[in-house]
Amino acid sequence: MEESKNGHRWGWVICCGCKDKETVSGTPKNAGTEAKRVRQFIRQHKGH
Ligand SMILES: [Zn+2]
């Protein structure tokens, strides 16, 4: 799992296994929802 950042405004996480990625806003309207989405992505993709 890699995490990339472009300035402080946004970034993304990339699954090393299948190269799928999930964009992450650095300034989300709802930080809780954003964090949950990223955690879900990581959970889905870790282990392959
Ligand atoms: Zn994956």
mmCIF file of the protein (N, C-alpha, C, O) and its ligand, coordinates in Angstrom:
data_MODEL
# 
_entry.id   MODEL 
# 
loop_
_entity.id 
_entity.type 
_entity.pdbx_number_of_molecules 
1 polymer     1 
2 non-polymer 1 
# 
_entity_poly.entity_id                      1 
_entity_poly.type                           'polypeptide(L)' 
_entity_poly.nstd_linkage                   no 
_entity_poly.nstd_monomer                   no 
_entity_poly.pdbx_seq_one_letter_code       MEESKNGHRWGWVICCGCKDKETVSGTPKNAGTEAKRVRQFIRQHKGH 
_entity_poly.pdbx_seq_one_letter_code_can   MEESKNGHRWGWVICCGCKDKETVSGTPKNAGTEAKRVRQFIRQHKGH 
_entity_poly.pdbx_strand_id                 A 
# 
loop_
_entity_poly_seq.entity_id 
_entity_poly_seq.num 
_entity_poly_seq.mon_id 
_entity_poly_seq.hetero 
1 1  MET n 
1 2  GLU n 
1 3  GLU n 
1 4  SER n 
1 5  LYS n 
1 6  ASN n 
1 7  GLY n 
1 8  HIS n 
1 9  ARG n 
1 10 TRP n 
1 11 GLY n 
1 12 TRP n 
1 13 VAL n 
1 14 ILE n 
1 15 CYS n 
1 16 CYS n 
1 17 GLY n 
1 18 CYS n 
1 19 LYS n 
1 20 ASP n 
1 21 LYS n 
1 22 GLU n 
1 23 THR n 
1 24 VAL n 
1 25 SER n 
1 26 GLY n 
1 27 THR n 
1 28 PRO n 
1 29 LYS n 
1 30 ASN n 
1 31 ALA n 
1 32 GLY n 
1 33 THR n 
1 34 GLU n 
1 35 ALA n 
1 36 LYS n 
1 37 ARG n 
1 38 VAL n 
1 39 ARG n 
1 40 GLN n 
1 41 PHE n 
1 42 ILE n 
1 43 ARG n 
1 44 GLN n 
1 45 HIS n 
1 46 LYS n 
1 47 GLY n 
1 48 HIS n 
# 
loop_
_struct_asym.id 
_struct_asym.entity_id 
A 1 
B 2 
# 
loop_
_chem_comp.id 
_chem_comp.type 
_chem_comp.mon_nstd_flag 
ALA 'L-peptide linking' y 
ARG 'L-peptide linking' y 
ASN 'L-peptide linking' y 
ASP 'L-peptide linking' y 
CYS 'L-peptide linking' y 
GLN 'L-peptide linking' y 
GLU 'L-peptide linking' y 
GLY 'peptide linking'   y 
HIS 'L-peptide linking' y 
ILE 'L-peptide linking' y 
LYS 'L-peptide linking' y 
MET 'L-peptide linking' y 
PHE 'L-peptide linking' y 
PRO 'L-peptide linking' y 
SER 'L-peptide linking' y 
THR 'L-peptide linking' y 
TRP 'L-peptide linking' y 
VAL 'L-peptide linking' y 
ZN  non-polymer         . 
# 
_pdbx_entity_nonpoly.entity_id   2 
_pdbx_entity_nonpoly.name        ? 
_pdbx_entity_nonpoly.comp_id     ZN 
# 
_pdbx_nonpoly_scheme.asym_id         B 
_pdbx_nonpoly_scheme.entity_id       2 
_pdbx_nonpoly_scheme.mon_id          ZN 
_pdbx_nonpoly_scheme.ndb_seq_num     1 
_pdbx_nonpoly_scheme.pdb_seq_num     101 
_pdbx_nonpoly_scheme.auth_seq_num    101 
_pdbx_nonpoly_scheme.pdb_mon_id      ZN 
_pdbx_nonpoly_scheme.auth_mon_id     ZN 
_pdbx_nonpoly_scheme.pdb_strand_id   A 
_pdbx_nonpoly_scheme.pdb_ins_code    . 
# 
loop_
_atom_site.group_PDB 
_atom_site.id 
_atom_site.type_symbol 
_atom_site.label_atom_id 
_atom_site.label_alt_id 
_atom_site.label_comp_id 
_atom_site.label_asym_id 
_atom_site.label_entity_id 
_atom_site.label_seq_id 
_atom_site.pdbx_PDB_ins_code 
_atom_site.Cartn_x 
_atom_site.Cartn_y 
_atom_site.Cartn_z 
_atom_site.occupancy 
_atom_site.B_iso_or_equiv 
_atom_site.pdbx_formal_charge 
_atom_site.auth_seq_id 
_atom_site.auth_comp_id 
_atom_site.auth_asym_id 
_atom_site.auth_atom_id 
_atom_site.pdbx_PDB_model_num 
ATOM   1   N  N  . MET A 1 1  ? 0.850   -1.194  0.000  1.00 0.00 ? 1   MET A N  1 
ATOM   2   C  CA . MET A 1 1  ? 0.000   0.000   0.000  1.00 0.00 ? 1   MET A CA 1 
ATOM   3   C  C  . MET A 1 1  ? 0.886   1.245   0.000  1.00 0.00 ? 1   MET A C  1 
ATOM   4   O  O  . MET A 1 1  ? 1.732   1.426   0.875  1.00 0.00 ? 1   MET A O  1 
ATOM   5   N  N  . GLU A 1 2  ? 0.672   2.085   -0.990 1.00 0.00 ? 2   GLU A N  1 
ATOM   6   C  CA . GLU A 1 2  ? 1.422   3.327   -1.047 1.00 0.00 ? 2   GLU A CA 1 
ATOM   7   C  C  . GLU A 1 2  ? 0.481   4.491   -0.838 1.00 0.00 ? 2   GLU A C  1 
ATOM   8   O  O  . GLU A 1 2  ? -0.707  4.427   -1.152 1.00 0.00 ? 2   GLU A O  1 
ATOM   9   N  N  . GLU A 1 3  ? 1.037   5.538   -0.308 1.00 0.00 ? 3   GLU A N  1 
ATOM   10  C  CA . GLU A 1 3  ? 0.236   6.738   -0.127 1.00 0.00 ? 3   GLU A CA 1 
ATOM   11  C  C  . GLU A 1 3  ? 0.961   7.888   -0.817 1.00 0.00 ? 3   GLU A C  1 
ATOM   12  O  O  . GLU A 1 3  ? 2.145   8.113   -0.567 1.00 0.00 ? 3   GLU A O  1 
ATOM   13  N  N  . SER A 1 4  ? 0.274   8.599   -1.663 1.00 0.00 ? 4   SER A N  1 
ATOM   14  C  CA . SER A 1 4  ? 0.892   9.705   -2.380 1.00 0.00 ? 4   SER A CA 1 
ATOM   15  C  C  . SER A 1 4  ? 0.175   10.996  -2.052 1.00 0.00 ? 4   SER A C  1 
ATOM   16  O  O  . SER A 1 4  ? -1.018  11.009  -1.748 1.00 0.00 ? 4   SER A O  1 
ATOM   17  N  N  . LYS A 1 5  ? 0.906   12.049  -2.119 1.00 0.00 ? 5   LYS A N  1 
ATOM   18  C  CA . LYS A 1 5  ? 0.312   13.343  -1.815 1.00 0.00 ? 5   LYS A CA 1 
ATOM   19  C  C  . LYS A 1 5  ? 0.718   14.361  -2.877 1.00 0.00 ? 5   LYS A C  1 
ATOM   20  O  O  . LYS A 1 5  ? 1.845   14.359  -3.372 1.00 0.00 ? 5   LYS A O  1 
ATOM   21  N  N  . ASN A 1 6  ? -0.194  15.190  -3.197 1.00 0.00 ? 6   ASN A N  1 
ATOM   22  C  CA . ASN A 1 6  ? 0.084   16.275  -4.129 1.00 0.00 ? 6   ASN A CA 1 
ATOM   23  C  C  . ASN A 1 6  ? -0.181  17.560  -3.367 1.00 0.00 ? 6   ASN A C  1 
ATOM   24  O  O  . ASN A 1 6  ? -1.330  17.972  -3.209 1.00 0.00 ? 6   ASN A O  1 
ATOM   25  N  N  . GLY A 1 7  ? 0.889   18.194  -2.894 1.00 0.00 ? 7   GLY A N  1 
ATOM   26  C  CA . GLY A 1 7  ? 0.697   19.334  -2.008 1.00 0.00 ? 7   GLY A CA 1 
ATOM   27  C  C  . GLY A 1 7  ? -0.020  18.859  -0.759 1.00 0.00 ? 7   GLY A C  1 
ATOM   28  O  O  . GLY A 1 7  ? 0.276   17.780  -0.245 1.00 0.00 ? 7   GLY A O  1 
ATOM   29  N  N  . HIS A 1 8  ? -0.927  19.628  -0.283 1.00 0.00 ? 8   HIS A N  1 
ATOM   30  C  CA . HIS A 1 8  ? -1.676  19.235  0.898  1.00 0.00 ? 8   HIS A CA 1 
ATOM   31  C  C  . HIS A 1 8  ? -3.154  19.098  0.575  1.00 0.00 ? 8   HIS A C  1 
ATOM   32  O  O  . HIS A 1 8  ? -3.985  18.975  1.475  1.00 0.00 ? 8   HIS A O  1 
ATOM   33  N  N  . ARG A 1 9  ? -3.476  19.120  -0.689 1.00 0.00 ? 9   ARG A N  1 
ATOM   34  C  CA . ARG A 1 9  ? -4.884  19.227  -1.042 1.00 0.00 ? 9   ARG A CA 1 
ATOM   35  C  C  . ARG A 1 9  ? -5.526  17.881  -1.316 1.00 0.00 ? 9   ARG A C  1 
ATOM   36  O  O  . ARG A 1 9  ? -6.697  17.671  -1.002 1.00 0.00 ? 9   ARG A O  1 
ATOM   37  N  N  . TRP A 1 10 ? -4.770  16.977  -1.896 1.00 0.00 ? 10  TRP A N  1 
ATOM   38  C  CA . TRP A 1 10 ? -5.346  15.673  -2.173 1.00 0.00 ? 10  TRP A CA 1 
ATOM   39  C  C  . TRP A 1 10 ? -4.245  14.661  -2.407 1.00 0.00 ? 10  TRP A C  1 
ATOM   40  O  O  . TRP A 1 10 ? -3.075  15.010  -2.561 1.00 0.00 ? 10  TRP A O  1 
ATOM   41  N  N  . GLY A 1 11 ? -4.632  13.434  -2.428 1.00 0.00 ? 11  GLY A N  1 
ATOM   42  C  CA . GLY A 1 11 ? -3.681  12.358  -2.651 1.00 0.00 ? 11  GLY A CA 1 
ATOM   43  C  C  . GLY A 1 11 ? -4.443  11.094  -2.960 1.00 0.00 ? 11  GLY A C  1 
ATOM   44  O  O  . GLY A 1 11 ? -5.629  11.132  -3.288 1.00 0.00 ? 11  GLY A O  1 
ATOM   45  N  N  . TRP A 1 12 ? -3.762  9.984   -2.856 1.00 0.00 ? 12  TRP A N  1 
ATOM   46  C  CA . TRP A 1 12 ? -4.439  8.728   -3.108 1.00 0.00 ? 12  TRP A CA 1 
ATOM   47  C  C  . TRP A 1 12 ? -3.662  7.593   -2.468 1.00 0.00 ? 12  TRP A C  1 
ATOM   48  O  O  . TRP A 1 12 ? -2.472  7.705   -2.172 1.00 0.00 ? 12  TRP A O  1 
ATOM   49  N  N  . VAL A 1 13 ? -4.362  6.522   -2.272 1.00 0.00 ? 13  VAL A N  1 
ATOM   50  C  CA . VAL A 1 13 ? -3.707  5.300   -1.817 1.00 0.00 ? 13  VAL A CA 1 
ATOM   51  C  C  . VAL A 1 13 ? -3.741  4.316   -2.978 1.00 0.00 ? 13  VAL A C  1 
ATOM   52  O  O  . VAL A 1 13 ? -4.740  4.224   -3.691 1.00 0.00 ? 13  VAL A O  1 
ATOM   53  N  N  . ILE A 1 14 ? -2.656  3.585   -3.166 1.00 0.00 ? 14  ILE A N  1 
ATOM   54  C  CA . ILE A 1 14 ? -2.553  2.625   -4.252 1.00 0.00 ? 14  ILE A CA 1 
ATOM   55  C  C  . ILE A 1 14 ? -2.332  1.242   -3.666 1.00 0.00 ? 14  ILE A C  1 
ATOM   56  O  O  . ILE A 1 14 ? -1.481  1.053   -2.797 1.00 0.00 ? 14  ILE A O  1 
ATOM   57  N  N  . CYS A 1 15 ? -3.097  0.285   -4.143 1.00 0.00 ? 15  CYS A N  1 
ATOM   58  C  CA . CYS A 1 15 ? -2.899  -1.099  -3.733 1.00 0.00 ? 15  CYS A CA 1 
ATOM   59  C  C  . CYS A 1 15 ? -1.709  -1.670  -4.497 1.00 0.00 ? 15  CYS A C  1 
ATOM   60  O  O  . CYS A 1 15 ? -1.697  -1.673  -5.728 1.00 0.00 ? 15  CYS A O  1 
ATOM   61  N  N  . CYS A 1 16 ? -0.717  -2.149  -3.767 1.00 0.00 ? 16  CYS A N  1 
ATOM   62  C  CA . CYS A 1 16 ? 0.472   -2.710  -4.409 1.00 0.00 ? 16  CYS A CA 1 
ATOM   63  C  C  . CYS A 1 16 ? 0.143   -4.032  -5.103 1.00 0.00 ? 16  CYS A C  1 
ATOM   64  O  O  . CYS A 1 16 ? 0.847   -4.433  -6.030 1.00 0.00 ? 16  CYS A O  1 
ATOM   65  N  N  . GLY A 1 17 ? -0.901  -4.699  -4.672 1.00 0.00 ? 17  GLY A N  1 
ATOM   66  C  CA . GLY A 1 17 ? -1.239  -6.000  -5.235 1.00 0.00 ? 17  GLY A CA 1 
ATOM   67  C  C  . GLY A 1 17 ? -1.878  -5.906  -6.601 1.00 0.00 ? 17  GLY A C  1 
ATOM   68  O  O  . GLY A 1 17 ? -1.477  -6.625  -7.516 1.00 0.00 ? 17  GLY A O  1 
ATOM   69  N  N  . CYS A 1 18 ? -2.871  -5.033  -6.768 1.00 0.00 ? 18  CYS A N  1 
ATOM   70  C  CA . CYS A 1 18 ? -3.620  -4.981  -8.022 1.00 0.00 ? 18  CYS A CA 1 
ATOM   71  C  C  . CYS A 1 18 ? -3.597  -3.599  -8.672 1.00 0.00 ? 18  CYS A C  1 
ATOM   72  O  O  . CYS A 1 18 ? -4.226  -3.389  -9.709 1.00 0.00 ? 18  CYS A O  1 
ATOM   73  N  N  . LYS A 1 19 ? -2.873  -2.658  -8.064 1.00 0.00 ? 19  LYS A N  1 
ATOM   74  C  CA . LYS A 1 19 ? -2.700  -1.319  -8.628 1.00 0.00 ? 19  LYS A CA 1 
ATOM   75  C  C  . LYS A 1 19 ? -3.987  -0.497  -8.669 1.00 0.00 ? 19  LYS A C  1 
ATOM   76  O  O  . LYS A 1 19 ? -4.047  0.556   -9.303 1.00 0.00 ? 19  LYS A O  1 
ATOM   77  N  N  . ASP A 1 20 ? -4.986  -0.984  -8.000 1.00 0.00 ? 20  ASP A N  1 
ATOM   78  C  CA . ASP A 1 20 ? -6.191  -0.183  -7.865 1.00 0.00 ? 20  ASP A CA 1 
ATOM   79  C  C  . ASP A 1 20 ? -5.862  0.999   -6.957 1.00 0.00 ? 20  ASP A C  1 
ATOM   80  O  O  . ASP A 1 20 ? -4.983  0.911   -6.100 1.00 0.00 ? 20  ASP A O  1 
ATOM   81  N  N  . LYS A 1 21 ? -6.570  2.088   -7.152 1.00 0.00 ? 21  LYS A N  1 
ATOM   82  C  CA . LYS A 1 21 ? -6.294  3.227   -6.278 1.00 0.00 ? 21  LYS A CA 1 
ATOM   83  C  C  . LYS A 1 21 ? -7.565  3.943   -5.881 1.00 0.00 ? 21  LYS A C  1 
ATOM   84  O  O  . LYS A 1 21 ? -8.602  3.854   -6.537 1.00 0.00 ? 21  LYS A O  1 
ATOM   85  N  N  . GLU A 1 22 ? -7.439  4.652   -4.787 1.00 0.00 ? 22  GLU A N  1 
ATOM   86  C  CA . GLU A 1 22 ? -8.566  5.377   -4.218 1.00 0.00 ? 22  GLU A CA 1 
ATOM   87  C  C  . GLU A 1 22 ? -8.091  6.790   -3.944 1.00 0.00 ? 22  GLU A C  1 
ATOM   88  O  O  . GLU A 1 22 ? -7.134  6.996   -3.198 1.00 0.00 ? 22  GLU A O  1 
ATOM   89  N  N  . THR A 1 23 ? -8.753  7.756   -4.543 1.00 0.00 ? 23  THR A N  1 
ATOM   90  C  CA . THR A 1 23 ? -8.339  9.132   -4.297 1.00 0.00 ? 23  THR A CA 1 
ATOM   91  C  C  . THR A 1 23 ? -8.818  9.585   -2.925 1.00 0.00 ? 23  THR A C  1 
ATOM   92  O  O  . THR A 1 23 ? -9.867  9.165   -2.437 1.00 0.00 ? 23  THR A O  1 
ATOM   93  N  N  . VAL A 1 24 ? -8.035  10.434  -2.334 1.00 0.00 ? 24  VAL A N  1 
ATOM   94  C  CA . VAL A 1 24 ? -8.306  10.921  -0.989 1.00 0.00 ? 24  VAL A CA 1 
ATOM   95  C  C  . VAL A 1 24 ? -8.203  12.437  -0.992 1.00 0.00 ? 24  VAL A C  1 
ATOM   96  O  O  . VAL A 1 24 ? -7.149  12.990  -1.306 1.00 0.00 ? 24  VAL A O  1 
ATOM   97  N  N  . SER A 1 25 ? -9.260  13.092  -0.655 1.00 0.00 ? 25  SER A N  1 
ATOM   98  C  CA . SER A 1 25 ? -9.221  14.541  -0.553 1.00 0.00 ? 25  SER A CA 1 
ATOM   99  C  C  . SER A 1 25 ? -8.530  14.962  0.729  1.00 0.00 ? 25  SER A C  1 
ATOM   100 O  O  . SER A 1 25 ? -8.791  14.407  1.796  1.00 0.00 ? 25  SER A O  1 
ATOM   101 N  N  . GLY A 1 26 ? -7.652  15.942  0.622  1.00 0.00 ? 26  GLY A N  1 
ATOM   102 C  CA . GLY A 1 26 ? -6.993  16.473  1.810  1.00 0.00 ? 26  GLY A CA 1 
ATOM   103 C  C  . GLY A 1 26 ? -7.899  17.404  2.590  1.00 0.00 ? 26  GLY A C  1 
ATOM   104 O  O  . GLY A 1 26 ? -7.673  17.677  3.769  1.00 0.00 ? 26  GLY A O  1 
ATOM   105 N  N  . THR A 1 27 ? -8.924  17.885  1.912  1.00 0.00 ? 27  THR A N  1 
ATOM   106 C  CA . THR A 1 27 ? -9.874  18.780  2.562  1.00 0.00 ? 27  THR A CA 1 
ATOM   107 C  C  . THR A 1 27 ? -11.298 18.295  2.303  1.00 0.00 ? 27  THR A C  1 
ATOM   108 O  O  . THR A 1 27 ? -12.093 18.983  1.664  1.00 0.00 ? 27  THR A O  1 
ATOM   109 N  N  . PRO A 1 28 ? -11.606 17.105  2.804  1.00 0.00 ? 28  PRO A N  1 
ATOM   110 C  CA . PRO A 1 28 ? -12.929 16.525  2.553  1.00 0.00 ? 28  PRO A CA 1 
ATOM   111 C  C  . PRO A 1 28 ? -14.039 17.307  3.247  1.00 0.00 ? 28  PRO A C  1 
ATOM   112 O  O  . PRO A 1 28 ? -13.834 17.917  4.296  1.00 0.00 ? 28  PRO A O  1 
ATOM   113 N  N  . LYS A 1 29 ? -15.212 17.271  2.635  1.00 0.00 ? 29  LYS A N  1 
ATOM   114 C  CA . LYS A 1 29 ? -16.370 17.909  3.262  1.00 0.00 ? 29  LYS A CA 1 
ATOM   115 C  C  . LYS A 1 29 ? -16.752 17.169  4.538  1.00 0.00 ? 29  LYS A C  1 
ATOM   116 O  O  . LYS A 1 29 ? -17.209 17.761  5.515  1.00 0.00 ? 29  LYS A O  1 
ATOM   117 N  N  . ASN A 1 30 ? -16.551 15.858  4.495  1.00 0.00 ? 30  ASN A N  1 
ATOM   118 C  CA . ASN A 1 30 ? -16.852 15.046  5.669  1.00 0.00 ? 30  ASN A CA 1 
ATOM   119 C  C  . ASN A 1 30 ? -15.659 14.140  5.944  1.00 0.00 ? 30  ASN A C  1 
ATOM   120 O  O  . ASN A 1 30 ? -15.527 13.069  5.352  1.00 0.00 ? 30  ASN A O  1 
ATOM   121 N  N  . ALA A 1 31 ? -14.804 14.581  6.840  1.00 0.00 ? 31  ALA A N  1 
ATOM   122 C  CA . ALA A 1 31 ? -13.551 13.859  7.108  1.00 0.00 ? 31  ALA A CA 1 
ATOM   123 C  C  . ALA A 1 31 ? -13.818 12.454  7.635  1.00 0.00 ? 31  ALA A C  1 
ATOM   124 O  O  . ALA A 1 31 ? -13.054 11.530  7.357  1.00 0.00 ? 31  ALA A O  1 
ATOM   125 N  N  . GLY A 1 32 ? -14.883 12.293  8.384  1.00 0.00 ? 32  GLY A N  1 
ATOM   126 C  CA . GLY A 1 32 ? -15.203 10.976  8.930  1.00 0.00 ? 32  GLY A CA 1 
ATOM   127 C  C  . GLY A 1 32 ? -15.530 9.982   7.840  1.00 0.00 ? 32  GLY A C  1 
ATOM   128 O  O  . GLY A 1 32 ? -15.053 8.848   7.860  1.00 0.00 ? 32  GLY A O  1 
ATOM   129 N  N  . THR A 1 33 ? -16.348 10.407  6.884  1.00 0.00 ? 33  THR A N  1 
ATOM   130 C  CA . THR A 1 33 ? -16.718 9.554   5.761  1.00 0.00 ? 33  THR A CA 1 
ATOM   131 C  C  . THR A 1 33 ? -15.505 9.231   4.904  1.00 0.00 ? 33  THR A C  1 
ATOM   132 O  O  . THR A 1 33 ? -15.344 8.107   4.429  1.00 0.00 ? 33  THR A O  1 
ATOM   133 N  N  . GLU A 1 34 ? -14.659 10.228  4.716  1.00 0.00 ? 34  GLU A N  1 
ATOM   134 C  CA . GLU A 1 34 ? -13.452 10.051  3.908  1.00 0.00 ? 34  GLU A CA 1 
ATOM   135 C  C  . GLU A 1 34 ? -12.527 9.010   4.551  1.00 0.00 ? 34  GLU A C  1 
ATOM   136 O  O  . GLU A 1 34 ? -12.020 8.114   3.876  1.00 0.00 ? 34  GLU A O  1 
ATOM   137 N  N  . ALA A 1 35 ? -12.321 9.141   5.835  1.00 0.00 ? 35  ALA A N  1 
ATOM   138 C  CA . ALA A 1 35 ? -11.456 8.205   6.553  1.00 0.00 ? 35  ALA A CA 1 
ATOM   139 C  C  . ALA A 1 35 ? -12.018 6.787   6.498  1.00 0.00 ? 35  ALA A C  1 
ATOM   140 O  O  . ALA A 1 35 ? -11.273 5.818   6.352  1.00 0.00 ? 35  ALA A O  1 
ATOM   141 N  N  . LYS A 1 36 ? -13.323 6.680   6.616  1.00 0.00 ? 36  LYS A N  1 
ATOM   142 C  CA . LYS A 1 36 ? -13.984 5.379   6.579  1.00 0.00 ? 36  LYS A CA 1 
ATOM   143 C  C  . LYS A 1 36 ? -13.813 4.725   5.209  1.00 0.00 ? 36  LYS A C  1 
ATOM   144 O  O  . LYS A 1 36 ? -13.590 3.519   5.108  1.00 0.00 ? 36  LYS A O  1 
ATOM   145 N  N  . ARG A 1 37 ? -13.919 5.529   4.167  1.00 0.00 ? 37  ARG A N  1 
ATOM   146 C  CA . ARG A 1 37 ? -13.782 5.044   2.806  1.00 0.00 ? 37  ARG A CA 1 
ATOM   147 C  C  . ARG A 1 37 ? -12.354 4.509   2.562  1.00 0.00 ? 37  ARG A C  1 
ATOM   148 O  O  . ARG A 1 37 ? -12.164 3.461   1.945  1.00 0.00 ? 37  ARG A O  1 
ATOM   149 N  N  . VAL A 1 38 ? -11.383 5.244   3.054  1.00 0.00 ? 38  VAL A N  1 
ATOM   150 C  CA . VAL A 1 38 ? -9.991  4.821   2.895  1.00 0.00 ? 38  VAL A CA 1 
ATOM   151 C  C  . VAL A 1 38 ? -9.717  3.546   3.680  1.00 0.00 ? 38  VAL A C  1 
ATOM   152 O  O  . VAL A 1 38 ? -9.059  2.631   3.185  1.00 0.00 ? 38  VAL A O  1 
ATOM   153 N  N  . ARG A 1 39 ? -10.227 3.492   4.909  1.00 0.00 ? 39  ARG A N  1 
ATOM   154 C  CA . ARG A 1 39 ? -10.025 2.276   5.716  1.00 0.00 ? 39  ARG A CA 1 
ATOM   155 C  C  . ARG A 1 39 ? -10.655 1.069   5.038  1.00 0.00 ? 39  ARG A C  1 
ATOM   156 O  O  . ARG A 1 39 ? -10.091 -0.026  5.054  1.00 0.00 ? 39  ARG A O  1 
ATOM   157 N  N  . GLN A 1 40 ? -11.826 1.272   4.443  1.00 0.00 ? 40  GLN A N  1 
ATOM   158 C  CA . GLN A 1 40 ? -12.514 0.182   3.762  1.00 0.00 ? 40  GLN A CA 1 
ATOM   159 C  C  . GLN A 1 40 ? -11.710 -0.294  2.558  1.00 0.00 ? 40  GLN A C  1 
ATOM   160 O  O  . GLN A 1 40 ? -11.590 -1.495  2.314  1.00 0.00 ? 40  GLN A O  1 
ATOM   161 N  N  . PHE A 1 41 ? -11.161 0.657   1.813  1.00 0.00 ? 41  PHE A N  1 
ATOM   162 C  CA . PHE A 1 41 ? -10.335 0.322   0.659  1.00 0.00 ? 41  PHE A CA 1 
ATOM   163 C  C  . PHE A 1 41 ? -9.127  -0.502  1.094  1.00 0.00 ? 41  PHE A C  1 
ATOM   164 O  O  . PHE A 1 41 ? -8.808  -1.521  0.482  1.00 0.00 ? 41  PHE A O  1 
ATOM   165 N  N  . ILE A 1 42 ? -8.464  -0.055  2.147  1.00 0.00 ? 42  ILE A N  1 
ATOM   166 C  CA . ILE A 1 42 ? -7.279  -0.762  2.647  1.00 0.00 ? 42  ILE A CA 1 
ATOM   167 C  C  . ILE A 1 42 ? -7.647  -2.166  3.111  1.00 0.00 ? 42  ILE A C  1 
ATOM   168 O  O  . ILE A 1 42 ? -6.912  -3.123  2.864  1.00 0.00 ? 42  ILE A O  1 
ATOM   169 N  N  . ARG A 1 43 ? -8.775  -2.280  3.776  1.00 0.00 ? 43  ARG A N  1 
ATOM   170 C  CA . ARG A 1 43 ? -9.202  -3.583  4.272  1.00 0.00 ? 43  ARG A CA 1 
ATOM   171 C  C  . ARG A 1 43 ? -9.500  -4.533  3.118  1.00 0.00 ? 43  ARG A C  1 
ATOM   172 O  O  . ARG A 1 43 ? -9.178  -5.720  3.174  1.00 0.00 ? 43  ARG A O  1 
ATOM   173 N  N  . GLN A 1 44 ? -10.117 -3.993  2.074  1.00 0.00 ? 44  GLN A N  1 
ATOM   174 C  CA . GLN A 1 44 ? -10.460 -4.816  0.911  1.00 0.00 ? 44  GLN A CA 1 
ATOM   175 C  C  . GLN A 1 44 ? -9.212  -5.301  0.188  1.00 0.00 ? 44  GLN A C  1 
ATOM   176 O  O  . GLN A 1 44 ? -9.194  -6.409  -0.349 1.00 0.00 ? 44  GLN A O  1 
ATOM   177 N  N  . HIS A 1 45 ? -8.180  -4.487  0.171  1.00 0.00 ? 45  HIS A N  1 
ATOM   178 C  CA . HIS A 1 45 ? -7.039  -4.769  -0.696 1.00 0.00 ? 45  HIS A CA 1 
ATOM   179 C  C  . HIS A 1 45 ? -5.815  -5.328  0.015  1.00 0.00 ? 45  HIS A C  1 
ATOM   180 O  O  . HIS A 1 45 ? -4.897  -5.822  -0.640 1.00 0.00 ? 45  HIS A O  1 
ATOM   181 N  N  . LYS A 1 46 ? -5.785  -5.260  1.316  1.00 0.00 ? 46  LYS A N  1 
ATOM   182 C  CA . LYS A 1 46 ? -4.600  -5.832  1.971  1.00 0.00 ? 46  LYS A CA 1 
ATOM   183 C  C  . LYS A 1 46 ? -4.674  -7.358  1.923  1.00 0.00 ? 46  LYS A C  1 
ATOM   184 O  O  . LYS A 1 46 ? -5.749  -7.952  2.006  1.00 0.00 ? 46  LYS A O  1 
ATOM   185 N  N  . GLY A 1 47 ? -3.534  -7.951  1.789  1.00 0.00 ? 47  GLY A N  1 
ATOM   186 C  CA . GLY A 1 47 ? -3.484  -9.401  1.782  1.00 0.00 ? 47  GLY A CA 1 
ATOM   187 C  C  . GLY A 1 47 ? -3.411  -10.021 0.401  1.00 0.00 ? 47  GLY A C  1 
ATOM   188 O  O  . GLY A 1 47 ? -3.463  -11.243 0.267  1.00 0.00 ? 47  GLY A O  1 
ATOM   189 N  N  . HIS A 1 48 ? -3.290  -9.191  -0.634 1.00 0.00 ? 48  HIS A N  1 
ATOM   190 C  CA . HIS A 1 48 ? -3.043  -9.766  -1.960 1.00 0.00 ? 48  HIS A CA 1 
ATOM   191 C  C  . HIS A 1 48 ? -1.963  -9.012  -2.711 1.00 0.00 ? 48  HIS A C  1 
ATOM   192 O  O  . HIS A 1 48 ? -1.635  -9.368  -3.843 1.00 0.00 ? 48  HIS A O  1 
HETATM 193 ZN ZN . ZN  B 2 .  ? -5.910  -4.645  -4.526 1.00 0.00 2 101 ZN  A ZN 1 
# 
